[in-house]
Amino acid sequence: MVDSYLDIMYKRLPSRDYRSDDPGFASLSISLDPLIEVPIASPPWHLSFPHVSVALLAAVLFGYHMGVVNAPLQAISEDLGFSGNALAQGWVVSTCLFGAFFGCATSGSIADTFGRRRAFQLSTVPMLLGACISASASNLNSMILGRLLVGVGLGISGPVTALYVTEISPTAVRGTFGSLAQIANCIGILGALVMGLPVATIPGWWRKCFWIATMPAALLAIGMEFCSESPRWLFKSSRLADAEHEIERLWGAAYVKCALSELIRGEKHEEDEPATFADLLSDRYRKVVIIGAALFAFQQLAGINAVFYFSSTVFRSAGITSDLVASVSVGVVNLLASIIAACLMDSQGRRNLLIWSFTGMFIALAVQAIVGSISALSSLQKTVSLSGTLMYVLSFALGVGPVPALLLPEIFPNRIRAKAMAVSMCVHWVANCFVGLMFLHLLERFGAPSLYSFFALVCCMAVLFVRRNVMETKGKSLEEIEAALLPEK
Protein backbone atom coordinates (compact mmCIF):
# COMPACT_ATOMS: atom_id res chain seq x y z
CA MET A 1 0.00 0.00 0.00
CA VAL A 2 2.86 2.32 0.80
CA ASP A 3 4.40 1.74 -2.62
CA SER A 4 1.16 2.42 -4.45
CA TYR A 5 0.64 5.61 -2.48
CA LEU A 6 4.19 6.75 -3.27
CA ASP A 7 3.73 5.99 -6.94
CA ILE A 8 0.87 8.50 -6.96
CA MET A 9 2.62 11.18 -4.90
CA TYR A 10 6.12 10.71 -6.29
CA LYS A 11 6.49 11.70 -9.94
CA ARG A 12 9.46 12.04 -12.25
CA LEU A 13 9.38 15.76 -12.81
CA PRO A 14 11.52 17.42 -15.49
CA SER A 15 14.58 19.06 -13.96
CA ARG A 16 13.67 22.49 -15.30
CA ASP A 17 10.25 22.33 -13.58
CA TYR A 18 11.53 21.44 -10.15
CA ARG A 19 12.82 23.83 -7.53
CA SER A 20 13.40 23.18 -3.83
CA ASP A 21 11.40 26.29 -2.91
CA ASP A 22 8.28 25.22 -4.83
CA PRO A 23 5.17 24.32 -2.79
CA GLY A 24 5.39 20.85 -4.30
CA PHE A 25 8.69 20.30 -2.52
CA ALA A 26 7.06 20.70 0.88
CA SER A 27 4.23 18.34 0.02
CA LEU A 28 6.71 15.82 -1.35
CA SER A 29 8.69 16.03 1.86
CA ILE A 30 5.57 15.51 3.94
CA SER A 31 4.55 12.56 1.79
CA LEU A 32 7.91 10.85 1.81
CA ASP A 33 9.06 11.47 5.37
CA PRO A 34 6.60 9.32 7.34
CA LEU A 35 6.24 6.56 4.76
CA ILE A 36 9.65 5.69 3.45
CA GLU A 37 11.72 3.37 5.59
CA VAL A 38 15.39 2.87 5.02
CA PRO A 39 15.97 -0.60 3.53
CA ILE A 40 17.70 -3.03 5.84
CA ALA A 41 20.23 -4.05 3.18
CA SER A 42 22.83 -1.58 1.97
CA PRO A 43 22.87 -0.58 -1.72
CA PRO A 44 25.15 -2.84 -3.77
CA TRP A 45 28.69 -1.52 -3.97
CA HIS A 46 29.41 -2.78 -7.48
CA LEU A 47 27.14 -0.21 -9.14
CA SER A 48 29.08 2.80 -7.88
CA PHE A 49 32.54 1.20 -7.96
CA PRO A 50 33.23 1.87 -11.69
CA HIS A 51 32.45 5.58 -11.16
CA VAL A 52 34.72 5.67 -8.09
CA SER A 53 37.47 3.93 -10.07
CA VAL A 54 37.47 6.61 -12.76
CA ALA A 55 37.63 9.35 -10.11
CA LEU A 56 40.61 7.61 -8.49
CA LEU A 57 42.66 8.34 -11.60
CA ALA A 58 42.94 11.86 -10.17
CA ALA A 59 44.56 10.40 -7.03
CA VAL A 60 46.95 8.33 -9.17
CA LEU A 61 47.91 11.51 -11.03
CA PHE A 62 48.41 13.30 -7.73
CA GLY A 63 50.90 10.70 -6.53
CA TYR A 64 52.62 10.40 -9.91
CA HIS A 65 53.24 14.13 -10.31
CA MET A 66 54.45 14.44 -6.72
CA GLY A 67 57.10 11.81 -7.40
CA VAL A 68 57.86 12.17 -11.09
CA VAL A 69 60.82 14.55 -10.65
CA ASN A 70 62.51 12.74 -7.75
CA ALA A 71 64.58 10.19 -9.68
CA PRO A 72 65.13 12.23 -12.90
CA LEU A 73 65.88 15.56 -11.18
CA GLN A 74 69.65 15.32 -11.72
CA ALA A 75 69.21 14.42 -15.41
CA ILE A 76 66.68 17.24 -15.86
CA SER A 77 69.07 19.77 -14.32
CA GLU A 78 71.92 18.62 -16.57
CA ASP A 79 69.86 18.72 -19.76
CA LEU A 80 68.26 22.11 -19.01
CA GLY A 81 71.43 23.79 -17.79
CA PHE A 82 70.95 24.27 -14.05
CA SER A 83 73.03 21.37 -12.70
CA GLY A 84 74.41 22.08 -9.25
CA ASN A 85 71.91 24.88 -8.61
CA ALA A 86 70.08 23.61 -5.52
CA LEU A 87 67.68 26.56 -5.51
CA ALA A 88 66.59 25.90 -9.10
CA GLN A 89 66.14 22.21 -8.35
CA GLY A 90 64.03 23.14 -5.35
CA TRP A 91 61.81 25.30 -7.55
CA VAL A 92 61.23 22.41 -9.96
CA VAL A 93 60.02 20.30 -7.03
CA SER A 94 58.06 22.92 -5.08
CA THR A 95 56.42 24.91 -7.90
CA CYS A 96 53.86 22.15 -8.21
CA LEU A 97 52.88 22.74 -4.57
CA PHE A 98 52.36 26.46 -5.15
CA GLY A 99 50.20 25.73 -8.16
CA ALA A 100 48.20 23.23 -6.13
CA PHE A 101 47.43 25.91 -3.54
CA PHE A 102 45.92 28.22 -6.14
CA GLY A 103 44.04 25.34 -7.73
CA CYS A 104 42.60 24.43 -4.33
CA ALA A 105 41.44 28.00 -3.78
CA THR A 106 39.21 27.78 -6.86
CA SER A 107 38.12 24.14 -6.63
CA GLY A 108 35.12 24.77 -4.38
CA SER A 109 33.59 27.39 -6.67
CA ILE A 110 34.26 25.25 -9.75
CA ALA A 111 32.70 22.14 -8.19
CA ASP A 112 29.64 24.07 -7.01
CA THR A 113 29.15 25.91 -10.30
CA PHE A 114 29.85 23.22 -12.88
CA GLY A 115 29.34 20.02 -10.89
CA ARG A 116 31.81 17.35 -9.81
CA ARG A 117 32.16 15.66 -13.23
CA ARG A 118 32.92 18.87 -15.10
CA ALA A 119 35.31 19.94 -12.34
CA PHE A 120 37.31 16.74 -12.92
CA GLN A 121 37.39 17.41 -16.65
CA LEU A 122 38.42 21.03 -16.19
CA SER A 123 41.25 19.94 -13.87
CA THR A 124 42.72 17.77 -16.62
CA VAL A 125 43.24 20.77 -18.91
CA PRO A 126 46.17 22.30 -16.95
CA MET A 127 47.45 18.81 -16.12
CA LEU A 128 47.64 17.83 -19.79
CA LEU A 129 49.05 21.20 -20.87
CA GLY A 130 51.58 21.27 -18.02
CA ALA A 131 52.80 17.72 -18.66
CA CYS A 132 53.30 18.51 -22.35
CA ILE A 133 55.23 21.71 -21.58
CA SER A 134 57.45 19.89 -19.05
CA ALA A 135 58.09 17.00 -21.45
CA SER A 136 59.20 19.36 -24.20
CA ALA A 137 60.95 21.90 -21.95
CA SER A 138 64.15 23.43 -23.29
CA ASN A 139 65.04 25.56 -20.26
CA LEU A 140 64.31 26.02 -16.57
CA ASN A 141 61.53 28.56 -17.07
CA SER A 142 59.46 26.30 -19.29
CA MET A 143 59.89 23.40 -16.85
CA ILE A 144 58.69 25.59 -13.97
CA LEU A 145 55.72 26.79 -16.02
CA GLY A 146 54.75 23.20 -16.79
CA ARG A 147 55.03 22.17 -13.14
CA LEU A 148 52.98 25.18 -12.07
CA LEU A 149 50.15 24.28 -14.46
CA VAL A 150 50.17 20.66 -13.32
CA GLY A 151 49.94 21.87 -9.74
CA VAL A 152 46.86 23.95 -10.53
CA GLY A 153 45.17 20.89 -12.00
CA LEU A 154 46.09 18.75 -9.00
CA GLY A 155 44.82 21.44 -6.66
CA ILE A 156 41.43 21.43 -8.36
CA SER A 157 41.08 17.66 -8.57
CA GLY A 158 42.20 16.87 -5.00
CA PRO A 159 39.17 18.22 -3.10
CA VAL A 160 36.81 17.19 -5.90
CA THR A 161 37.99 13.57 -5.64
CA ALA A 162 37.17 13.48 -1.93
CA LEU A 163 33.80 15.16 -2.56
CA TYR A 164 32.78 12.91 -5.42
CA VAL A 165 33.79 9.59 -3.84
CA THR A 166 32.06 10.49 -0.57
CA GLU A 167 28.86 11.66 -2.24
CA ILE A 168 28.34 8.69 -4.57
CA SER A 169 29.46 5.85 -2.24
CA PRO A 170 26.92 3.68 -0.37
CA THR A 171 27.07 4.33 3.38
CA ALA A 172 28.26 0.81 4.24
CA VAL A 173 31.39 1.05 2.06
CA ARG A 174 31.97 4.81 2.06
CA GLY A 175 35.02 4.43 4.31
CA THR A 176 36.53 1.70 2.16
CA PHE A 177 35.94 3.60 -1.06
CA GLY A 178 37.35 6.78 0.49
CA SER A 179 40.49 4.91 1.54
CA LEU A 180 41.06 3.78 -2.03
CA ALA A 181 42.18 7.33 -2.84
CA GLN A 182 45.17 6.91 -0.55
CA ILE A 183 45.99 3.57 -2.19
CA ALA A 184 45.71 5.18 -5.63
CA ASN A 185 48.03 7.94 -4.46
CA CYS A 186 50.60 5.36 -3.33
CA ILE A 187 50.31 3.57 -6.68
CA GLY A 188 50.99 6.86 -8.44
CA ILE A 189 54.10 7.48 -6.34
CA LEU A 190 55.43 3.96 -6.96
CA GLY A 191 54.58 4.29 -10.65
CA ALA A 192 56.68 7.45 -10.87
CA LEU A 193 59.54 5.65 -9.12
CA VAL A 194 59.41 2.71 -11.53
CA MET A 195 59.16 4.98 -14.57
CA GLY A 196 62.23 6.86 -13.38
CA LEU A 197 64.46 3.78 -13.14
CA PRO A 198 65.85 3.94 -16.74
CA VAL A 199 66.75 7.63 -16.44
CA ALA A 200 70.37 6.84 -15.49
CA THR A 201 70.98 4.70 -18.58
CA ILE A 202 68.71 6.17 -21.27
CA PRO A 203 69.42 9.82 -22.23
CA GLY A 204 66.33 12.02 -22.25
CA TRP A 205 64.16 9.37 -20.55
CA TRP A 206 62.83 11.99 -18.14
CA ARG A 207 60.83 13.51 -21.00
CA LYS A 208 58.98 10.22 -21.46
CA CYS A 209 58.14 10.26 -17.75
CA PHE A 210 56.18 13.47 -18.32
CA TRP A 211 54.60 12.29 -21.58
CA ILE A 212 53.30 9.18 -19.82
CA ALA A 213 51.46 11.42 -17.33
CA THR A 214 49.18 12.62 -20.13
CA MET A 215 47.62 9.16 -20.49
CA PRO A 216 45.78 8.90 -17.13
CA ALA A 217 44.79 12.57 -17.42
CA ALA A 218 43.19 11.92 -20.81
CA LEU A 219 41.48 8.79 -19.46
CA LEU A 220 40.08 10.81 -16.56
CA ALA A 221 38.66 13.46 -18.88
CA ILE A 222 37.09 10.90 -21.20
CA GLY A 223 35.93 8.54 -18.44
CA MET A 224 34.09 11.28 -16.57
CA GLU A 225 31.90 11.79 -19.62
CA PHE A 226 30.36 8.37 -18.89
CA CYS A 227 30.24 8.64 -15.08
CA SER A 228 27.33 9.70 -12.92
CA GLU A 229 27.09 13.20 -11.52
CA SER A 230 26.82 13.50 -7.75
CA PRO A 231 23.10 13.14 -6.81
CA ARG A 232 23.63 15.49 -3.89
CA TRP A 233 24.98 18.24 -6.15
CA LEU A 234 22.06 17.72 -8.56
CA PHE A 235 19.58 17.90 -5.69
CA LYS A 236 21.23 21.07 -4.36
CA SER A 237 20.97 22.49 -7.90
CA SER A 238 17.19 21.81 -7.95
CA ARG A 239 17.47 19.00 -10.50
CA LEU A 240 15.41 16.34 -8.79
CA ALA A 241 14.68 14.18 -11.84
CA ASP A 242 18.38 14.07 -12.75
CA ALA A 243 19.27 13.22 -9.13
CA GLU A 244 16.75 10.38 -9.22
CA HIS A 245 18.28 9.01 -12.41
CA GLU A 246 21.82 9.10 -11.03
CA ILE A 247 20.77 7.46 -7.74
CA GLU A 248 19.28 4.62 -9.76
CA ARG A 249 22.57 4.23 -11.68
CA LEU A 250 24.70 4.34 -8.54
CA TRP A 251 22.64 2.44 -5.96
CA GLY A 252 19.81 0.70 -7.80
CA ALA A 253 16.14 1.45 -8.43
CA ALA A 254 15.06 0.04 -5.05
CA TYR A 255 16.89 2.83 -3.20
CA VAL A 256 15.75 5.85 -5.22
CA LYS A 257 12.79 6.88 -3.07
CA CYS A 258 14.65 6.20 0.17
CA ALA A 259 17.68 8.25 -0.94
CA LEU A 260 15.53 11.17 -2.06
CA SER A 261 13.73 11.11 1.27
CA GLU A 262 17.11 11.40 3.01
CA LEU A 263 18.03 14.37 0.81
CA ILE A 264 14.72 16.07 1.53
CA ARG A 265 15.11 15.60 5.27
CA GLY A 266 18.64 16.97 5.00
CA GLU A 267 17.27 20.04 3.22
CA LYS A 268 15.57 21.07 6.44
CA HIS A 269 18.98 21.79 7.96
CA GLU A 270 20.14 23.95 5.04
CA GLU A 271 19.78 27.60 4.11
CA ASP A 272 18.05 28.47 0.86
CA GLU A 273 20.77 30.68 -0.63
CA PRO A 274 24.01 29.32 -2.12
CA ALA A 275 26.92 29.37 0.31
CA THR A 276 29.69 31.94 0.11
CA PHE A 277 33.14 31.71 1.62
CA ALA A 278 32.00 34.19 4.28
CA ASP A 279 29.36 31.67 5.38
CA LEU A 280 32.12 29.30 6.45
CA LEU A 281 32.88 31.65 9.36
CA SER A 282 29.25 31.93 10.49
CA ASP A 283 28.21 30.54 13.86
CA ARG A 284 26.38 27.72 12.10
CA TYR A 285 29.38 26.31 10.21
CA ARG A 286 32.48 27.67 11.96
CA LYS A 287 33.11 24.67 14.20
CA VAL A 288 33.08 22.00 11.46
CA VAL A 289 35.27 24.15 9.20
CA ILE A 290 37.81 24.64 12.00
CA ILE A 291 37.80 20.90 12.68
CA GLY A 292 38.45 20.17 9.01
CA ALA A 293 41.25 22.70 8.65
CA ALA A 294 42.84 21.59 11.93
CA LEU A 295 42.92 17.92 10.89
CA PHE A 296 44.82 18.75 7.71
CA ALA A 297 47.15 21.07 9.66
CA PHE A 298 47.90 18.33 12.21
CA GLN A 299 48.43 15.84 9.36
CA GLN A 300 51.14 17.98 7.76
CA LEU A 301 52.73 19.53 10.88
CA ALA A 302 53.30 16.02 12.23
CA GLY A 303 56.13 15.95 9.68
CA ILE A 304 55.05 13.25 7.26
CA ASN A 305 56.28 15.03 4.15
CA ALA A 306 59.63 15.69 5.80
CA VAL A 307 59.95 11.90 5.93
CA PHE A 308 58.69 11.39 2.37
CA TYR A 309 60.84 14.16 0.89
CA PHE A 310 64.02 13.44 2.87
CA SER A 311 63.81 9.75 3.76
CA SER A 312 67.02 9.06 1.82
CA THR A 313 68.98 11.19 4.31
CA VAL A 314 67.49 9.29 7.23
CA PHE A 315 68.23 5.90 5.71
CA ARG A 316 71.79 6.84 4.77
CA SER A 317 72.43 7.55 8.45
CA ALA A 318 71.23 3.98 9.08
CA GLY A 319 73.89 2.63 6.74
CA ILE A 320 71.69 2.22 3.64
CA THR A 321 73.34 4.02 0.76
CA SER A 322 70.87 3.19 -2.00
CA ASP A 323 68.28 5.91 -2.61
CA LEU A 324 66.22 3.32 -4.49
CA VAL A 325 66.04 1.02 -1.49
CA ALA A 326 65.07 3.94 0.75
CA SER A 327 62.31 5.14 -1.53
CA VAL A 328 60.95 1.65 -2.22
CA SER A 329 60.93 0.79 1.50
CA VAL A 330 58.87 3.85 2.41
CA GLY A 331 56.62 3.46 -0.64
CA VAL A 332 55.88 -0.23 -0.07
CA VAL A 333 55.14 0.24 3.63
CA ASN A 334 52.90 3.19 2.78
CA LEU A 335 51.01 1.15 0.18
CA LEU A 336 50.56 -1.97 2.34
CA ALA A 337 49.36 0.05 5.32
CA SER A 338 46.93 1.99 3.11
CA ILE A 339 45.42 -1.32 1.94
CA ILE A 340 45.00 -2.43 5.56
CA ALA A 341 43.38 0.92 6.39
CA ALA A 342 40.85 0.44 3.60
CA CYS A 343 39.84 -2.87 5.16
CA LEU A 344 39.51 -1.36 8.64
CA MET A 345 37.83 1.95 7.81
CA ASP A 346 34.21 0.78 7.94
CA SER A 347 34.69 -1.72 10.76
CA GLN A 348 36.86 0.24 13.23
CA GLY A 349 35.69 3.73 12.33
CA ARG A 350 37.38 6.95 11.29
CA ARG A 351 37.79 8.42 14.79
CA ASN A 352 39.45 5.31 16.26
CA LEU A 353 41.86 5.01 13.34
CA LEU A 354 42.86 8.66 13.72
CA ILE A 355 43.56 8.23 17.44
CA TRP A 356 45.52 4.99 16.95
CA SER A 357 47.42 6.42 14.01
CA PHE A 358 48.52 9.64 15.73
CA THR A 359 49.44 7.58 18.82
CA GLY A 360 51.65 5.24 16.76
CA MET A 361 53.35 8.21 15.08
CA PHE A 362 53.94 9.79 18.49
CA ILE A 363 55.61 6.62 19.81
CA ALA A 364 57.82 6.25 16.72
CA LEU A 365 58.94 9.88 16.86
CA ALA A 366 59.43 9.93 20.64
CA VAL A 367 61.64 6.83 20.57
CA GLN A 368 63.82 8.31 17.82
CA ALA A 369 64.09 11.62 19.70
CA ILE A 370 65.06 9.89 22.95
CA VAL A 371 67.65 7.59 21.36
CA GLY A 372 69.12 10.49 19.36
CA SER A 373 69.44 12.64 22.49
CA ILE A 374 71.23 10.11 24.72
CA SER A 375 74.84 9.49 23.76
CA ALA A 376 74.89 6.19 25.65
CA LEU A 377 72.36 4.84 23.17
CA SER A 378 74.32 5.88 20.07
CA SER A 379 74.89 2.25 19.10
CA LEU A 380 71.13 1.89 18.62
CA GLN A 381 70.67 4.96 16.44
CA LYS A 382 70.98 3.21 13.09
CA THR A 383 68.50 0.49 13.95
CA VAL A 384 66.07 2.90 15.60
CA SER A 385 66.25 5.34 12.67
CA LEU A 386 65.36 2.60 10.23
CA SER A 387 62.65 0.86 12.24
CA GLY A 388 61.28 4.09 13.69
CA THR A 389 60.86 5.72 10.28
CA LEU A 390 59.08 2.68 8.88
CA MET A 391 56.81 2.48 11.96
CA TYR A 392 56.06 6.17 11.59
CA VAL A 393 55.05 5.74 7.93
CA LEU A 394 53.04 2.61 8.78
CA SER A 395 51.12 4.44 11.52
CA PHE A 396 50.49 7.42 9.26
CA ALA A 397 49.08 5.33 6.42
CA LEU A 398 46.74 3.43 8.77
CA GLY A 399 44.74 6.53 9.64
CA VAL A 400 46.21 10.02 9.47
CA GLY A 401 46.88 9.63 5.74
CA PRO A 402 43.48 8.49 4.42
CA VAL A 403 41.01 9.63 7.10
CA PRO A 404 40.97 13.45 6.80
CA ALA A 405 40.15 13.43 3.06
CA LEU A 406 37.34 10.95 3.81
CA LEU A 407 36.03 12.43 7.06
CA LEU A 408 35.83 16.06 5.99
CA PRO A 409 33.32 15.61 3.15
CA GLU A 410 31.27 13.55 5.62
CA ILE A 411 31.09 16.21 8.33
CA PHE A 412 30.73 19.22 6.02
CA PRO A 413 27.07 20.00 5.25
CA ASN A 414 25.98 19.71 1.63
CA ARG A 415 25.56 23.49 1.29
CA ILE A 416 29.19 24.31 2.13
CA ARG A 417 30.90 20.99 1.32
CA ALA A 418 32.81 22.04 -1.79
CA LYS A 419 33.99 25.42 -0.45
CA ALA A 420 34.87 24.03 2.99
CA MET A 421 36.94 21.28 1.34
CA ALA A 422 38.73 23.90 -0.74
CA VAL A 423 39.63 25.94 2.35
CA SER A 424 40.78 22.85 4.27
CA MET A 425 42.93 21.67 1.37
CA CYS A 426 44.48 25.14 1.12
CA VAL A 427 45.53 24.77 4.77
CA HIS A 428 46.97 21.38 3.81
CA TRP A 429 49.10 22.87 1.04
CA VAL A 430 50.32 25.80 3.15
CA ALA A 431 51.43 23.44 5.95
CA ASN A 432 52.92 21.07 3.37
CA CYS A 433 54.99 23.86 1.81
CA PHE A 434 56.10 25.11 5.23
CA VAL A 435 57.39 21.71 6.31
CA GLY A 436 59.04 21.02 2.95
CA LEU A 437 60.80 24.36 2.78
CA MET A 438 61.89 24.62 6.43
CA PHE A 439 62.79 21.05 7.34
CA LEU A 440 66.42 20.95 6.16
CA HIS A 441 67.14 24.41 7.56
CA LEU A 442 65.68 23.50 10.96
CA LEU A 443 67.42 20.12 10.88
CA GLU A 444 70.81 21.82 10.47
CA ARG A 445 70.08 24.38 13.16
CA PHE A 446 68.39 22.30 15.87
CA GLY A 447 69.19 18.67 15.00
CA ALA A 448 66.96 15.65 14.42
CA PRO A 449 66.04 14.96 18.09
CA SER A 450 64.58 18.45 18.53
CA LEU A 451 62.56 18.22 15.31
CA TYR A 452 61.28 14.76 16.16
CA SER A 453 60.27 16.06 19.59
CA PHE A 454 58.27 18.86 17.95
CA PHE A 455 56.56 16.45 15.56
CA ALA A 456 55.78 14.13 18.48
CA LEU A 457 54.23 17.04 20.39
CA VAL A 458 52.02 17.81 17.38
CA CYS A 459 50.85 14.17 17.32
CA CYS A 460 50.05 14.28 21.04
CA MET A 461 48.01 17.48 20.57
CA ALA A 462 46.24 15.87 17.61
CA VAL A 463 45.13 12.90 19.73
CA LEU A 464 43.62 15.24 22.32
CA PHE A 465 41.94 17.31 19.59
CA VAL A 466 40.39 14.27 17.90
CA ARG A 467 39.12 12.79 21.16
CA ARG A 468 37.42 16.06 22.06
CA ASN A 469 36.09 17.33 18.73
CA VAL A 470 35.73 14.58 16.12
CA MET A 471 32.56 12.47 15.97
CA GLU A 472 32.39 8.95 14.57
CA THR A 473 30.72 8.84 11.14
CA LYS A 474 30.89 5.17 10.16
CA GLY A 475 27.52 3.64 9.27
CA LYS A 476 25.75 7.03 9.10
CA SER A 477 24.37 8.67 5.98
CA LEU A 478 25.66 12.15 5.12
CA GLU A 479 22.25 13.57 6.00
CA GLU A 480 22.29 11.89 9.43
CA ILE A 481 25.76 13.30 10.12
CA GLU A 482 24.62 16.77 9.06
CA ALA A 483 21.55 16.60 11.32
CA ALA A 484 23.73 15.58 14.27
CA LEU A 485 26.27 18.36 13.78
CA LEU A 486 24.02 21.29 12.85
CA PRO A 487 21.09 22.82 14.72
CA GLU A 488 17.69 23.12 13.08
CA LYS A 489 17.21 26.20 10.90
Disulfide bonds with the S-S distance in Angstrom:
none
